[in-house]
């Protein structure tokens, strides 16, 4: 490391290692619990997805020491396998939470690794929550260091930065010493991977699973004495040097401890890429306020942050997964059906003439001179000559956490109802509210599938 380079790796390791449950503000603990509830919801719902079943079959065929549980099936596999399969399952629907500081999904790389490790070690809810906060802080601080160049170059931050987040969370739960932390981050950096070119395919959820699996391995190997470069983030030919064109060490370290990154997690209430949500919300508002139907609309213009053009702008999606990354398709879905739930993204829907005809009336352009994630404007040109416009910005964290609890518990019930018994759905929601007074075994047992649920 040169004299001009700041010791980013050590500074972040020291801060995250020092996070303690008893020092966390109540809002950070609350949002951490909400992240857990939302992660369980999307993981249970994603357990039956084809990509999850492929990974599950692979894990069961490999066998191994039964250390941790596959969410949604209740089967026991190794902690490493559980991290991989549960991580991919939780991102399979692309319905999980997001964070702007990392331009990615904070929970799906961390919770699968942390839950598997905690189950193996019999950890308390308090320790798990503190470890999760540490993991989110790490991945988001590195995000501030390498964004926007990291993402615009083509890296999928959930896979890359998420590996560091998972490693930090596991290192925290294991109580690793300072040198072990630095080695764990170096091992994580050596494995961090993920390409935006995989959006719309099974490999995008695989990024989350691999981040969880590799982050867990980074911490457990470091605990055994495995070594790495302790300056992985800032060193010559290290993570920043090779994976971003816009390194910003000042941003990575500014205001450490003033506000925990977990407080700024954003949650999804539509089952598609978060970049499409402002479009969906704007169209739903225009429909409600003006009684607009699809037949009234001649043209739709979406003016979006420029980063959306390389993230969720598949022009003519041919699969449900591609549909979730298509501004044009999700705009049509919102206008025609008013529904962007998981059930709306089907093979038939992406080919449905009523939807494709509206999709083909949609034009997407970038908002010139503005930063990414600064809102979307939707303009509808109607056949009677009127033009309706609505702007939506969904990048502001919730101020009312009670309302956020209500929305997330409703989402959990809708996603878990087909796999968990009704009393189990209620029990899981309550156990997460009380998680700091429980241990991980209590929660995992409650999240097991009902006896009548079938695993395909």
N, C-alpha and C positions, 0 to 999 in steps of 0.2 A: 504494500500500500504506500502511495506517495504521501508526502507531508501535506499536500493540499486536500487529500481525500479524508472525509470524516469517517470515523469508525461506526458506520451505520449498523452493522451486524451486532457488535457488542452493545451498543446503546439500546437497540431494540430488545435484545436478549435480556439485558439487565432490567429494563422496565417491565417487560412481560413476565419475567421470572418473579418479580416482586409483587405482582398482583395478588391480593388476598381477599377472600370473600367478605370478611368483616369490614373491609375498607371500601367496598363497592357501594355506590349510591343506589337507592332503591329502584330508580328507573332503569339502571343498567341490569339489575337482577331481574326485573320484570320482563324486559325485552329479551333477555337470555332465555327465560322460561318460554316466552312466546315463540322464539326461534325453535325451541325443542318441540313444542306442540305442532308447529307448522311442519317441521322436518318429519315428525312421525306421521303426520297426515299424508304427505306426499310420498313417503316411503311405503306405507301400507298400500296406498293406491297404485304405486308403481311396481309392486311386487309381482304382479301378473303380466307385466309387459314382456313381449318376446325377448328383448335384449336381457332383461333380468333373468328370465328363465334359462337362457343360454348360459349365463354366468353361474347361475345356481346349479345347473346340471354339471358344469365343469367342476365346481367346488365339491359337490357330493361325490363325483367320480374320483376325485383326487383323494378324498378322505382326509384324515388327520385328527389331531387332538381336539375334542369338542370343547372349545373355550368360550364361544360367543354365539349369539342367536341371530338367525336370519329373520329380520322383521317381516311380518306378513305370512310366514310359514311356520315359525317356531322351531325349525331344524337347527341343530347345533353343528358348528364348523369351527375351524381355527379362527383366531382373532383377525388374522390377515385376510382370510377369505370373507369373513363377515364385513370387514371394512370395505372391501372391493364390491361385493354384491349389494350391500345396503347403500353404498355410495352411489352406485349406478342406478339403483332403483329410485333413490330419492330425487334424481335429476332426470329420470326417464320421461316424465310428463312435462318438464320445463315449467313447473308450477311452483317452484321453490323461491325463497327470498333472495333479494339482491342488495348490493351495496355499491354506491357510486364511487367511493374511494378506491375500490379495487376493480371497478368495472366488471363485476362478476357476482357470483353466488357464494355468500360467505358460509352458510350452514352445511351445504352438502359435502364439502371436503372434510369438515371438522367433526360433526356429530358421528358419522359412521366409525371413524377411527377412535374417537373418545368413548363412545358407548361400548364398543368392543373391548377396549382396554379396561374401562371401568368395570364391566361385567366380569372380566377375567380377574380383576384385583379386588372386587367387592367394594368399590369406592362409594363414598357418601355423595348425596345430591349437592351439598355445599361445595365440596371439592370439585365436582364435575362442572358446576356452574362457573366457578372461578377459572377453571382451566379453559372453558369455552370462551369466556371473555378475553383471556390471554391470547387464544388462537385467532379470534377475530381481530384483535388489536394488531397482531403481527401481520396478517395478510393484508389488512387495510393500510397499515403504515408502509409496507413495501409497495403497495399499490400507489400511494402518494409519491413514492420515490421514483417509480418507473413509468407512470402514466403521464400523458396519453400515448407516448411512443410505443410502449409495449403492446398495447391493444391494436393500435393502427398498423403495426408491423405484421400482425396476423396471429399473435399468441392468444389463446383462450385462457383468460386470467383465472377462471375457476380451477383449471388444471394446474397452472403454473404457481400462482400465488397461493392457491389452496393447499398445495403440498407443504409450503412453509407454515400455513395456519394449522394444519393437522399436526405437524411436527411440534410446533410450539405448545399446542393444547396437550398433547401426550407427554411432552417433556415436563410441563407444569404439573400434570396429575402424578407423574412418577417422582416428582421432587428432585430432578436432576441438578447437579451442581453447575457452576458457571461454564466450566470447560466442556462438560457434556452438552449443555445447551448449544454452545457454539459449534460443536461437532455435529449435533443433530441438525442444525440449520444448514451446515455445509452438505451433509448427506442429503437433505431435502433438496437443496439447490442442484445437486448432481442428478436428481431424478425428475425435477419439475418439467412438465411437458403438457402440451395441449395446443391444437391448431384450430383457428376459426374456420378453416376450410372444411372442417368436419361438422359444422352446424347443419342440422336437418338430417343427420345420420345417427346410428347407434353409438358412434364414437364420441359424440358430445357428452352423453351421460357417462361413458366409460372414463372420460377425463376426470370426472368427480370421484368415481370409484378408485381410480389409480392414484389420485391425489391423497385420498384417505388412506389407502393401503401403503403408499410410499411414505407418507408422513408418519404413520405408525411405525413403520420399519426404521425410519430415520431416528426416532426417539429410542426405540428398543435396542438398536445397534449401538447408538451412542452410550447407552447405559452399560453395555458390555465392553466398552473401551474402543469401539470403532472410531477411527479418526477421519478428519476432513480438513479443508481449508477453513479456519475460523473467521475469515473475512470474506465469505462467499458473496455477499451483496456488493461490496465496493471494490474488491480486489481487481487487479489487472486480469482481463479475460474472465472475469467473474459474471455474476448474474446481470447486473446493470450494464456492464460493458458490452455484453453480447445480446441482450434482450430488450434494449430500449434505445431510442434516439433522443430521448428527452429526460435524462437523469436529473432529479431534483432532491438532493440530500436535505436541503433545508426544510422542504415540505414533510419529509419523512419524520423529522424530529421535532417539528414545531408544535408547541402546546401539548406535549406528552402529559397525560394525566388530567388535563383540563376537562375533557369530555371523552368518555370511552366510545370507541368506534361502534360498539354493539348498539348504542342508543340510536344510531342512524340507519339501522337496517330497515329496508322497505319490503313490504309483503305483497304478494300477488293475489289478486282476486279474479283473474282470468287465466286460463290454462295455455298461455302462449308466451313467447319471448317478451320480456318486460318492455322492450322498445316498441311493441305494438299496443301497449295498454293505453297510452294517451289517445291514440287514434280510436280505439274501441270506446273509451269513455266519452270522447267528444261526439262520436256518432250516436251513442245511446242518449246523450243529453239532447242533441238536436232532434232526434226522433220523439223523445218525450215532450219537449217544449213546443214542437211545431207539427206534431202528428204526421211526420213524413213517412212515406212508404217507398220501397225500392223503385216502383214504377214512376214515381215523381222525379227521380234523380237522373239527369242526363250525364253529368260529369262530377267526379270527386277529385279534389286536389288536396294532397297531404303535404304539408310543409313541415319537415322534421329535422332534428339535429343531424348534422352531416354524418356522424358515426353510424346512424341507422342504415345508411346506404350499403354498408359492408357487413351489417349484422343481421338485419331482418327484412331484406328486400328481395327475396326470391320471387321472381315475376309470375311464374306459372307453376305453383307447387303440384306435385303429382302424388305425394304421400301425406298422411296426417302430420308427420314430423316436419316436413317441409312447410306445410300450411301454418305451423306455429311460428315460422320465421318469414312470413310473407305479410308485409303491410297491406298489400292489395287484397289478399284473401281475407285477412282478419277484418279489414274495413267492410268487405262484402258480407261477411258472416254477421257482423254487428248490425248492418243495415237491413239485411233480409230476415235474419232470425232473431236478433237481439240476444243471442246466446253465444258466449265464448267459453263455456265450461268444457271440461274434459270430454264430455259426451258429444260435444259438437264437432270435434276433430276426428272424422272418420274417413276411410277410403272413399266412401260414396260422396261425402260432402265436397271433397276437393275436385270431384268430377261433375257435381250437380250443375246442370245448365243455368238454373236460377241464380246460382252463386257465381259461376264463371262469367256469366254475362255482365254482372255488376262489377266483378273483379276487373274486367277488361275496360271499364269506364274510369278506373282509378289511375291517377298520375301521381308519382312521388317525386318531390324535389327537396333539396336540402335548404336549410335556413342559412343564407350566406352571412358570413361575418360573425356567427354566433358559436359558442362553445357547445360541446356535446352535452346531452341531458339537460337542455334548457327549455323543454316544452315543445308541443306539437300544435299546429293549427290545421283544422279541417275546414274545407270550403266545399259546400254542395251547390252545384248549379242545377236549378229545378226547371222543369219543362214549361212552367208558367212565367219564366223570366226572373224569378227571385234567386238571390244568392244568400245562403245561410252560412255563417261562420261560427266556429267555436274553438277556443284555445284551452289547452289543458296542460298543467305541469304536475306530474306525479312524483317529483323528486324531492319532496319536502317530508321529512319524517313526521309521524303522527304526534300530535301534541296531547291528545286524549288517549291514554293507554287503556282506559276502561273500555272505550269504544273499540279499540284495536283488539282487546281480548274477545269481545262479543263477535266481531267479524271472523276472528281466527277460530273460535270454538264452533261457529256455524260451518266454516270451511272444513274443519276436522270431522265434524259429524257427517257431512256430505260425502267425504272421501273414505271414511272408515266404516260407514254403515254396512257395506256389503261384506265386510270381512270380520268385524267384531260384533259381538252381541251388544244390544242396546245398553245394558247395564255396564258393560266393559267400556263403551265409548264414554259414558259419563264418568266412570272411575278413572280412566286415563286423563281426561281433562282436569279432574280435581287433583289427581296425584301430581300433575305438573305444576299446578298452582302451589302445592305443598312440597315441591321437590326438595327444597332446602332442609326439610325435616325427614326426608326419606333416604333410601339408598337405591342404587341402580337396579338391584335385583327386584325390588318391588315394582318398579315401572316396567321392566322387561316382561315380567310375568303377566301384568295387566294387558300389555300390548300383543300378547299371543293371539292367534286367530281363534275364532269360535270353532267349536267341534263340528259345526255343519259346513264350515268354509272348505272349499276344495282348492287345492293348488294344482294348476294345470301343468 
